[in-house]
Amino acid sequence: MEDIGLAAFSVFFMQSPSFLDFQRTMEETQSINNARTLFSVEDIPSDNHIREMLDPVSPSNLFPVFYHILRGLEQSDYLEIYRSVNDTYLVPLDGVQYFSSQNIHCENCSEKHHTNGEVTYSHSMVTPVIVAPGNKRVIPLPPEFIMPQDGHNKQDCELAAGKRLIAQNGQLLHTLGVTILGDDLYCHQPFCELLLEEKLNFIFVCKPESHTILYQLVEELEGMDAVESCVVRRKKGKRVQFDTYRFVNKVALRAGADALEVNWCEIVTTNEDGKILYKNTFATNHELSKDNVVEIVAAGRARWKIENENNNTLKTKGYHLEHNFGHGKTFLSMVLATLNILAFLFHTVLEMIDETFQELRSKLPSRKTFFDHIRALTCYVCFASWKDMLIFMLSGLEERHCPPPPGVCYVADTS
């Protein structure tokens, strides 16, 4: 099983569906292969054997790897740059679909029944990450998979999975010190109360159409001059923009005597002509003041990083999240998706802490070009370690700037 798990992981880490095939060939011709030296795979299993053996394995068996890496980053102070509002880490939640088919399905697929009688089968998950305003790099955490019993409505499913994620990981998130971010879907009393019970914080988008009572109260308080405001002038290029913040503490999130009190804020960005360029509103348990409202709004807006720097990266930057690597009958699709996210986490950590990796990426800044080089090299050369491979690649790139030795001709890199 260790060989099977590592072999499956190697495919995602190397971003090469054919990686194992090439290593089997290398083993046959050279009696050595990169699956063994780089990933400690003693005997390379067949693709079908990998899928068969991983299908009954719950993806939760892989979650301790995420936590182990997270603890290492925290103990080594690599997470300090992610500290934000009130010294907490920002963790947005968002649902993403990674599989859809009208033919292939398993017992854990969600189903959508169409009026024409057709059925669409799909898999989705909530993908938490650690983010920070101004930091393009996100740190993935274990996903929570949306299951058929979560409901038929997409939002109901995502919210149910979000509640399960918090209930299962509340103690860990509390120990870290976390502020949960999310869109208006999460800005409702039961979910907010769950977070407070777990001693977690929140900043959620809070739309007027779904929180009529709260906005009635804000309007009443505005008439009493009880809503505070401040304006920040800033330059964007050659133009000037104005951010107007309004905020008030302790307003009811909904109607009723048992309504939870939250703190509300708004940002409206305008240009010099008064044209509105951006507007959003948030509800939070963090107390608001003129000293911190700008920081809290920036934190709330950072929730978009879960889509831009995480979900979109997994879909479009070589991870091919939406590709069907294998579906199975039980957990296979979930396990492979988890391994894919885990590979993204490994790459992220290497970018953060490994100087050789950082230097090589500075010379090969395109993620596609970087992995194109790795895929080509590992087809023909066996490296004793990951470090040896990186040093070999660095040496080759540096030698391109020198005259080639007699009898050697370097091929131009056209990638």
KOLMARKOL-249631 format. One record per residue (C-alpha): x, y, z. Coordinates in pm, 1 decimal. Example, Ala and Ser with C-alpha at 12.3 -4.5 7.8 and 13.67 -1.06 7.14 Angstrom:
2
- u;v;w
- 1230.0;-450.0;780.0 $
- 1367.0;-106.0;714.0 $
***
This chain:
415
- u;v;w
- 0.0;0.0;0.0 $
- 292.2;234.7;66.6 $
- 421.8;179.8;-286.5 $
- 73.0;232.2;-425.8 $
- 16.3;557.5;-238.1 $
- 358.7;698.9;-323.7 $
- 329.7;591.5;-687.3 $
- -5.5;769.0;-722.7 $
- 132.5;1078.2;-550.9 $
- 436.8;1085.3;-781.6 $
- 213.3;1129.9;-1087.5 $
- 60.5;1447.3;-940.7 $
- 386.0;1576.2;-794.8 $
- 564.1;1542.2;-1128.6 $
- 254.6;1667.5;-1316.8 $
- 305.5;1377.6;-1555.3 $
- 34.3;1113.7;-1615.5 $
- 298.5;905.3;-1796.4 $
- 565.1;929.0;-1524.1 $
- 522.2;569.7;-1401.5 $
- 518.8;428.2;-1754.9 $
- 855.8;588.4;-1827.9 $
- 998.5;465.0;-1498.2 $
- 887.9;106.9;-1571.3 $
- 1074.8;128.7;-1902.3 $
- 1382.6;270.8;-1729.3 $
- 1372.4;-12.4;-1475.5 $
- 1364.1;-267.0;-1755.3 $
- 1659.2;-113.2;-1939.7 $
- 1873.3;25.4;-1653.8 $
- 1754.2;-167.8;-1344.3 $
- 1692.1;163.5;-1170.1 $
- 1423.8;432.5;-1190.2 $
- 1322.0;772.1;-1054.2 $
- 1010.5;637.7;-884.5 $
- 1245.0;451.3;-650.2 $
- 1512.4;719.0;-600.6 $
- 1282.3;1022.6;-580.1 $
- 970.1;872.1;-420.3 $
- 1090.2;551.5;-246.5 $
- 860.5;330.7;-457.4 $
- 1023.1;-13.6;-437.3 $
- 805.3;-191.7;-693.4 $
- 610.0;21.0;-940.2 $
- 247.4;-98.9;-942.4 $
- 35.2;-95.3;-1256.4 $
- -213.7;188.6;-1306.1 $
- -507.5;-50.5;-1271.2 $
- -365.3;-196.5;-949.5 $
- -324.3;153.9;-806.1 $
- -685.6;240.4;-882.0 $
- -815.8;-91.2;-749.1 $
- -627.6;-65.0;-419.3 $
- -698.2;305.2;-355.1 $
- -1072.0;285.6;-427.4 $
- -1176.3;163.2;-78.5 $
- -935.4;399.9;102.9 $
- -1092.0;705.6;267.6 $
- -917.9;1031.4;168.9 $
- -903.9;1120.8;539.8 $
- -607.0;883.7;566.7 $
- -404.0;1147.9;382.0 $
- -507.3;1443.5;597.8 $
- -233.4;1395.0;864.5 $
- 25.1;1480.0;596.4 $
- -130.7;1825.9;558.1 $
- -124.8;1880.1;934.6 $
- 234.6;1756.7;965.1 $
- 350.2;2008.5;703.5 $
- 141.8;2285.3;862.9 $
- 297.6;2222.9;1205.3 $
- 645.0;2226.3;1049.7 $
- 580.9;2558.0;876.5 $
- 444.8;2711.0;1195.4 $
- 728.7;2585.9;1416.8 $
- 982.8;2720.4;1166.6 $
- 807.6;3061.0;1157.1 $
- 728.4;3037.1;785.3 $
- 363.4;3111.4;864.0 $
- 431.7;3441.2;1039.4 $
- 384.5;3636.7;715.5 $
- 28.2;3498.8;704.4 $
- -73.5;3646.2;1040.1 $
- -351.1;3899.1;990.5 $
- -642.5;4047.5;1186.2 $
- -586.4;4015.3;1562.0 $
- -290.8;3784.2;1495.3 $
- -509.3;3518.1;1330.0 $
- -469.2;3318.9;1009.5 $
- -724.5;3382.8;735.0 $
- -892.0;3065.5;604.6 $
- -1153.8;3115.6;330.3 $
- -1403.5;2842.4;243.3 $
- -1535.8;2780.4;-105.3 $
- -1687.7;2491.8;-295.7 $
- -1542.4;2365.0;-623.2 $
- -1664.0;2093.0;-859.7 $
- -1388.2;1868.6;-990.9 $
- -1580.3;1596.2;-1175.2 $
- -1894.2;1581.4;-1387.3 $
- -2032.0;1310.9;-1616.3 $
- -2360.3;1169.8;-1740.9 $
- -2214.8;820.7;-1766.6 $
- -1943.7;757.3;-1506.9 $
- -2053.0;753.3;-1143.6 $
- -1995.4;594.3;-803.3 $
- -2185.5;560.4;-477.0 $
- -2046.9;894.2;-351.1 $
- -2144.2;1098.5;-657.5 $
- -2392.3;1380.6;-621.1 $
- -2678.2;1355.7;-870.6 $
- -2866.4;1621.5;-1063.1 $
- -3183.6;1498.3;-1232.8 $
- -3282.1;1701.1;-1540.0 $
- -3633.4;1753.6;-1674.6 $
- -3550.2;1548.0;-1984.6 $
- -3478.6;1245.2;-1765.8 $
- -3100.7;1263.9;-1789.6 $
- -2883.6;1250.6;-1477.1 $
- -2557.0;1437.9;-1423.2 $
- -2317.2;1284.3;-1173.0 $
- -2058.9;1504.6;-1004.4 $
- -1805.4;1542.0;-726.2 $
- -1742.6;1866.6;-539.9 $
- -1548.7;1967.8;-232.2 $
- -1482.8;2260.1;-0.7 $
- -1116.0;2358.8;-30.6 $
- -987.5;2560.9;267.3 $
- -655.5;2742.9;233.5 $
- -450.6;2987.0;441.2 $
- -428.2;3326.4;267.6 $
- -296.3;3673.7;339.1 $
- -374.3;4007.3;168.0 $
- -96.6;4095.1;-75.3 $
- 48.5;3742.4;-71.9 $
- -7.2;3546.1;-393.8 $
- 90.2;3215.7;-232.8 $
- -180.1;3013.0;-53.6 $
- -132.0;2711.4;173.8 $
- -385.1;2432.7;108.4 $
- -551.7;2251.9;397.9 $
- -734.1;1915.7;379.0 $
- -1050.0;1935.5;163.7 $
- -1396.8;1842.8;283.9 $
- -1590.9;1644.0;26.2 $
- -1953.4;1719.1;-52.3 $
- -2150.6;1398.3;-19.6 $
- -2490.7;1292.7;-160.4 $
- -2655.1;1316.3;182.2 $
- -2565.3;1685.6;201.2 $
- -2870.3;1774.1;-7.9 $
- -2968.0;1843.7;-366.8 $
- -2924.8;2220.9;-374.4 $
- -2565.9;2327.9;-447.8 $
- -2555.9;2585.6;-170.3 $
- -2710.9;2344.5;83.5 $
- -2443.5;2088.2;-6.4 $
- -2156.0;2332.3;27.5 $
- -2282.9;2468.9;358.3 $
- -2330.4;2119.6;502.9 $
- -1975.2;2027.2;404.9 $
- -1849.0;2352.4;554.3 $
- -2020.8;2274.6;885.8 $
- -1869.8;1927.0;885.4 $
- -1523.6;2068.3;817.6 $
- -1550.6;2306.5;1112.5 $
- -1692.8;2042.3;1346.9 $
- -1414.4;1796.6;1263.6 $
- -1125.6;2043.9;1268.5 $
- -1244.1;2305.0;1517.2 $
- -986.5;2224.3;1784.8 $
- -695.5;2237.5;1540.6 $
- -816.0;2563.6;1384.7 $
- -868.9;2714.2;1730.4 $
- -514.9;2617.7;1833.6 $
- -378.3;2785.6;1521.1 $
- -592.7;3094.4;1574.5 $
- -811.4;3130.1;1267.5 $
- -1054.3;3374.2;1107.5 $
- -1285.6;3198.5;861.8 $
- -1369.0;3389.8;542.3 $
- -1656.7;3321.8;307.2 $
- -1925.1;3462.3;82.1 $
- -2283.2;3539.8;179.9 $
- -2369.6;3168.0;183.2 $
- -2189.7;3129.9;516.3 $
- -2319.2;3453.5;671.5 $
- -2609.5;3301.6;862.0 $
- -2663.1;3251.4;1231.8 $
- -2627.8;2870.5;1263.6 $
- -2291.0;2869.6;1087.6 $
- -2165.2;3177.4;1272.8 $
- -2271.5;3022.3;1604.4 $
- -2085.3;2702.2;1516.5 $
- -1769.0;2903.9;1459.9 $
- -1807.4;3088.7;1789.1 $
- -1866.4;2760.4;1972.5 $
- -1534.9;2637.6;1831.5 $
- -1374.9;2968.3;1941.8 $
- -1312.4;3072.9;1583.1 $
- -1355.0;3413.5;1421.3 $
- -1527.5;3505.7;1095.8 $
- -1550.7;3772.8;826.7 $
- -1829.3;3700.6;576.5 $
- -1978.5;3889.6;285.9 $
- -2315.7;4018.7;405.4 $
- -2561.7;4102.2;125.9 $
- -2863.4;4330.0;183.5 $
- -3108.8;4098.7;5.9 $
- -3039.9;3811.7;247.0 $
- -3011.1;4020.4;564.8 $
- -3303.6;4262.3;553.4 $
- -3334.8;4302.6;931.0 $
- -2965.8;4384.7;972.4 $
- -2980.4;4651.3;701.8 $
- -3294.7;4803.2;850.4 $
- -3106.4;4839.4;1178.0 $
- -2803.6;4991.1;1001.4 $
- -3032.4;5242.5;828.4 $
- -3192.5;5336.1;1160.7 $
- -2852.4;5376.1;1324.5 $
- -2735.8;5586.7;1027.8 $
- -3024.0;5822.8;1096.9 $
- -2905.2;5851.4;1456.9 $
- -2544.2;5924.5;1346.2 $
- -2439.8;5598.9;1513.8 $
- -2267.1;5457.3;1204.7 $
- -1903.2;5562.2;1193.7 $
- -1714.3;5633.2;872.1 $
- -1371.1;5718.2;738.0 $
- -1220.3;5788.1;395.5 $
- -884.6;5669.7;264.7 $
- -731.8;5846.1;-34.9 $
- -482.3;5641.5;-237.7 $
- -311.2;5654.0;-574.0 $
- -348.9;5377.6;-828.5 $
- -107.6;5447.5;-1107.6 $
- -164.7;5805.4;-1213.7 $
- -521.1;5810.1;-1084.9 $
- -659.7;5881.0;-739.9 $
- -918.3;5657.3;-575.5 $
- -1116.2;5700.4;-256.1 $
- -1215.4;5416.1;-21.9 $
- -1509.1;5512.8;199.4 $
- -1564.2;5285.8;498.5 $
- -1876.9;5271.6;710.9 $
- -1908.6;5046.9;1015.1 $
- -2110.8;4976.9;1325.9 $
- -2074.8;4723.2;1606.6 $
- -2338.8;4498.1;1759.1 $
- -2626.5;4473.2;1516.1 $
- -2861.9;4176.1;1495.3 $
- -2786.2;3930.9;1216.6 $
- -3152.2;3831.8;1190.6 $
- -3491.2;3885.8;1353.1 $
- -3582.9;3734.3;1690.2 $
- -3485.4;3764.7;2054.2 $
- -3211.3;3506.1;2007.8 $
- -3049.6;3692.1;1716.4 $
- -2672.7;3687.4;1711.6 $
- -2509.0;4028.7;1724.5 $
- -2236.5;4090.2;1465.6 $
- -2024.5;4385.2;1359.6 $
- -2097.4;4527.9;1014.6 $
- -1881.1;4723.9;771.5 $
- -1896.5;4854.4;415.9 $
- -1640.8;4969.5;162.0 $
- -1722.4;5185.9;-140.1 $
- -1440.3;5269.8;-380.4 $
- -1487.7;5568.9;-611.9 $
- -1274.0;5758.6;-859.0 $
- -1219.2;6133.4;-869.7 $
- -1547.8;6177.2;-1057.8 $
- -1744.8;5994.5;-790.0 $
- -1805.0;5685.2;-1004.1 $
- -1838.6;5370.9;-791.9 $
- -1567.1;5120.4;-884.8 $
- -1621.7;4864.4;-608.8 $
- -1864.5;4806.1;-324.4 $
- -1893.7;4527.6;-68.0 $
- -2019.4;4465.8;282.6 $
- -1907.7;4228.0;557.4 $
- -2021.8;4089.4;890.7 $
- -1763.6;3985.6;1149.7 $
- -1717.6;3906.0;1515.7 $
- -1401.1;4120.7;1525.5 $
- -1482.5;4453.2;1691.2 $
- -1454.5;4736.7;1441.1 $
- -1286.9;5074.3;1483.2 $
- -1129.5;5340.2;1264.5 $
- -794.0;5184.9;1349.5 $
- -873.9;4839.0;1208.9 $
- -1164.3;4863.5;963.0 $
- -929.0;4894.4;664.4 $
- -739.8;4581.3;771.4 $
- -1058.3;4383.1;833.2 $
- -1206.7;4475.1;496.4 $
- -879.1;4379.5;325.5 $
- -895.2;4045.3;506.9 $
- -1255.8;3991.4;398.2 $
- -1165.4;4065.0;35.7 $
- -878.1;3812.9;54.0 $
- -1135.5;3533.1;33.4 $
- -1110.9;3566.0;-347.5 $
- -765.9;3409.6;-326.2 $
- -925.7;3069.2;-271.3 $
- -1060.1;3091.4;-627.1 $
- -777.7;3277.9;-798.3 $
- -469.0;3127.4;-633.3 $
- -608.7;2786.3;-536.4 $
- -903.8;2651.9;-736.1 $
- -803.4;2814.1;-1065.3 $
- -441.3;2705.1;-1019.0 $
- -553.9;2347.0;-962.7 $
- -767.4;2364.1;-1277.1 $
- -536.9;2546.3;-1517.9 $
- -172.1;2533.2;-1403.0 $
- -79.6;2174.0;-1476.7 $
- -273.1;1998.3;-1198.4 $
- -576.0;1931.0;-1421.4 $
- -811.4;1904.2;-1123.7 $
- -1115.1;1847.6;-1344.9 $
- -952.3;1561.7;-1537.7 $
- -1081.4;1213.5;-1458.3 $
- -764.0;1035.1;-1345.0 $
- -979.4;743.1;-1225.6 $
- -1323.7;726.1;-1072.5 $
- -1375.6;390.8;-901.4 $
- -1682.6;277.4;-709.7 $
- -1623.8;429.3;-366.5 $
- -1344.6;676.3;-275.9 $
- -1097.9;669.6;-565.6 $
- -1200.1;1002.9;-716.9 $
- -1170.3;1171.5;-375.1 $
- -833.1;1012.5;-294.5 $
- -682.5;1121.2;-626.2 $
- -817.8;1476.1;-583.1 $
- -660.3;1485.6;-234.2 $
- -324.8;1366.5;-371.2 $
- -345.1;1639.8;-635.9 $
- -400.0;1908.8;-370.6 $
- -121.9;1755.2;-161.2 $
- 116.8;1784.8;-458.1 $
- 21.4;2154.6;-485.1 $
- 100.3;2192.9;-114.1 $
- 442.7;2026.9;-159.7 $
- 523.0;2259.7;-450.1 $
- 413.0;2560.9;-245.7 $
- 632.9;2462.9;48.6 $
- 931.7;2410.7;-182.0 $
- 878.8;2762.1;-319.1 $
- 874.6;2894.5;38.7 $
- 1170.1;2718.1;198.7 $
- 1400.0;2545.1;-53.9 $
- 1671.0;2780.6;-182.0 $
- 1775.7;2554.9;-470.4 $
- 1414.5;2523.5;-583.8 $
- 1370.6;2900.2;-556.5 $
- 1682.1;2966.7;-763.2 $
- 1574.3;2722.8;-1031.9 $
- 1224.3;2869.3;-1048.5 $
- 1376.5;3215.9;-1087.2 $
- 1546.0;3086.1;-1403.4 $
- 1236.0;2893.1;-1513.9 $
- 953.6;3116.4;-1385.4 $
- 688.7;2949.2;-1599.9 $
- 541.2;2656.8;-1408.8 $
- 473.2;2478.9;-1739.4 $
- 832.3;2518.1;-1860.3 $
- 967.6;2404.9;-1523.9 $
- 772.3;2079.6;-1528.2 $
- 833.0;2028.6;-1901.3 $
- 1203.4;2017.1;-1819.9 $
- 1150.4;1776.6;-1529.9 $
- 931.0;1544.8;-1736.5 $
- 1187.6;1529.5;-2014.5 $
- 1484.4;1472.6;-1784.3 $
- 1325.3;1196.2;-1577.3 $
- 1241.9;1001.2;-1891.0 $
- 1610.4;942.7;-1966.0 $
- 1816.9;1014.5;-1654.3 $
- 1786.3;859.5;-1308.5 $
- 1869.5;1097.4;-1024.2 $
- 1982.6;988.2;-680.0 $
- 1763.5;1249.6;-510.0 $
- 1535.8;1545.3;-573.5 $
- 1820.7;1778.2;-470.4 $
- 2055.2;1617.6;-723.5 $
- 1801.1;1672.1;-998.8 $
- 1756.7;2041.1;-912.5 $
- 2134.4;2097.3;-901.9 $
- 2173.6;1918.9;-1236.5 $
- 1908.6;2143.8;-1389.7 $
- 2069.0;2458.3;-1242.6 $
- 2409.1;2357.6;-1374.5 $
- 2270.3;2297.6;-1721.1 $
- 2099.3;2636.5;-1728.8 $
- 2412.7;2815.8;-1610.0 $
- 2631.3;2637.5;-1867.9 $
- 2414.0;2776.6;-2145.7 $
- 2579.8;3111.4;-2086.1 $
- 2927.7;2963.7;-2146.6 $
- 3087.0;2834.6;-2470.5 $
- 3006.4;2463.2;-2507.5 $
- 3295.5;2217.1;-2467.1 $
- 3432.5;2043.5;-2782.7 $
- 3183.7;1802.9;-2936.6 $
- 2884.8;1938.9;-2738.1 $
- 2607.4;2147.8;-2884.4 $
- 2331.4;2289.4;-2663.7 $
- 1986.0;2297.3;-2815.9 $
- 1809.2;2631.5;-2777.9 $
- 1524.3;2640.5;-2530.1 $
- 1219.2;2739.8;-2734.8 $
- 966.6;2683.0;-2457.0 $
***
